[in-house]
Amino acid sequence: MTDQDLNLLSAIQMAMEAEQKASAFYADAAQKTANPLGRKLFDQLAEFERYHYDKLLDLEKSLRDEGSFIEYEGRELTLSAPSEVATVEARKEADKMTAAEVIKFAMDIERGAEERYTALAEQTADPAGQSMFKQLASEEHAHYLIVSDAYFSVSNRGVWEW
């Protein structure tokens, strides 16, 4: 295995750790969020980050065992339309600030993941690897846009919407 291969495997392991941390963060946020829309969003993001972790694990195994990238078709995060805003309790200023802070942190997570995968795509010569990392970056960017919309909604309207 070349130094470049070892660097790639190291970068993939770091990405896997980041996906695990992101998934744990979202699962914890879902448990702590009183608003049902927020809980649903965080649950879906936690599951999506676990999916990314699993795919990176498959990639790592394939690179170690066969020296080749896996095909990654990508996946879309689908959110159902929000229903009417929840209770007055969910509108309290303290809850709003807590929600806004959590969502802001989620934005940072998604932006960091997008940048990580973009860098990996640029460092990878294999077309399948480039495609996979570009698709992962695109998915993380989509997550960023979703949580950014939620941040705007909570910060400016005091409600969970997307």
C-alpha positions in Angstrom: 0.0 0.0 0.0 1.4 3.4 -1.0 1.7 6.5 1.2 -1.1 8.0 -0.8 -3.3 5.0 -0.1 -2.6 5.3 3.6 -3.4 9.0 3.6 -6.7 8.3 1.9 -7.5 5.5 4.4 -6.6 7.9 7.2 -8.8 10.6 5.8 -11.7 8.1 5.4 -11.3 7.0 9.0 -11.4 10.7 10.1 -14.6 11.1 8.0 -16.1 8.0 9.6 -15.4 9.4 13.1 -17.0 12.7 12.1 -20.1 10.9 10.7 -20.4 9.0 14.0 -20.1 12.2 16.0 -22.6 14.0 13.8 -25.1 11.1 14.1 -24.7 11.1 17.9 -25.1 14.8 18.1 -28.3 14.7 16.0 -29.7 11.7 18.0 -29.0 13.7 21.3 -30.6 16.8 19.8 -33.7 14.9 18.8 -34.1 13.6 22.4 -33.7 17.1 23.8 -35.9 19.0 21.4 -39.4 19.6 22.6 -40.7 20.5 19.1 -41.9 17.5 17.1 -40.7 19.0 13.8 -37.3 19.6 15.2 -37.2 16.1 16.7 -38.2 14.6 13.3 -35.5 16.6 11.5 -32.8 15.6 13.9 -33.8 12.0 13.8 -33.7 11.9 10.0 -30.3 13.6 10.0 -28.9 11.2 12.6 -30.1 8.2 10.4 -28.6 9.8 7.3 -25.2 10.3 9.0 -25.3 6.6 10.1 -25.9 5.8 6.4 -22.8 7.8 5.4 -20.8 6.0 8.1 -21.9 2.6 6.8 -21.0 3.6 3.2 -17.6 4.9 4.3 -17.0 1.6 6.2 -17.8 -0.3 3.0 -15.4 1.9 1.1 -12.6 1.4 3.6 -13.1 -2.4 3.4 -13.1 -2.4 -0.4 -9.9 -0.2 -0.5 -8.1 -2.5 2.0 -9.3 -5.8 0.5 -9.5 -5.1 -3.2 -7.8 -1.7 -3.7 -10.9 -0.3 -5.4 -13.6 2.2 -4.8 -17.2 1.2 -4.4 -20.0 2.6 -6.4 -22.0 5.2 -4.5 -25.4 6.2 -5.9 -26.1 8.8 -3.3 -29.2 9.3 -1.3 -31.6 12.2 -0.8 -32.9 13.4 2.5 -36.6 13.7 2.2 -38.6 15.7 4.7 -42.3 15.7 4.9 -44.0 19.0 4.9 -44.3 20.5 8.4 -47.8 20.7 9.8 -49.1 23.5 11.9 -46.6 24.9 14.4 -46.6 23.1 17.7 -47.7 24.4 21.1 -47.1 27.8 22.7 -44.6 25.9 24.9 -42.4 25.4 21.8 -42.5 29.2 21.1 -40.9 30.3 24.4 -37.9 32.5 23.9 -35.6 30.1 25.9 -36.6 27.2 23.8 -36.1 29.3 20.6 -32.6 30.3 21.7 -31.7 26.7 22.6 -33.1 25.5 19.3 -31.2 28.2 17.3 -27.9 27.3 19.0 -28.3 23.6 18.3 -29.2 24.3 14.7 -26.3 26.7 14.3 -24.0 23.9 15.5 -25.6 21.5 13.0 -24.9 24.0 10.2 -21.2 24.0 11.2 -21.2 20.1 11.2 -22.7 20.0 7.7 -20.4 22.7 6.3 -17.4 20.9 7.7 -18.5 17.6 6.2 -19.1 19.2 2.8 -15.6 20.7 2.9 -14.0 17.4 3.9 -15.6 15.4 1.1 -14.8 18.1 -1.5 -11.1 18.0 -0.4 -11.2 14.1 -0.7 -12.7 14.4 -4.2 -9.9 16.7 -5.2 -7.2 14.4 -3.7 -8.5 11.2 -5.3 -7.4 10.3 -8.8 -9.9 7.4 -9.2 -13.1 8.5 -11.0 -15.3 6.3 -8.8 -13.7 7.8 -5.7 -14.1 11.3 -7.1 -17.8 10.6 -7.9 -18.5 9.2 -4.4 -16.8 12.0 -2.6 -18.5 14.6 -4.8 -21.9 13.0 -4.1 -21.2 12.9 -0.4 -20.2 16.6 -0.5 -23.5 17.4 -2.4 -25.6 15.5 0.2 -23.9 17.3 3.1 -24.5 20.6 1.3 -28.2 19.7 1.0 -28.3 19.0 4.7 -26.6 22.4 5.3 -29.4 24.1 3.3 -32.1 22.3 5.3 -30.7 23.2 8.7 -29.9 26.7 7.5 -33.6 27.1 6.5 -34.6 25.8 10.0 -32.1 28.2 11.6 -33.7 31.1 9.7 -37.2 30.0 10.7 -36.4 29.5 14.4 -34.3 32.7 14.7 -36.6 35.0 12.7 -40.0 33.5 13.1 -39.8 31.6 16.3 -41.1 28.5 14.7 -39.8 25.3 13.2 -40.4 25.2 9.4 -38.6 24.0 6.3 
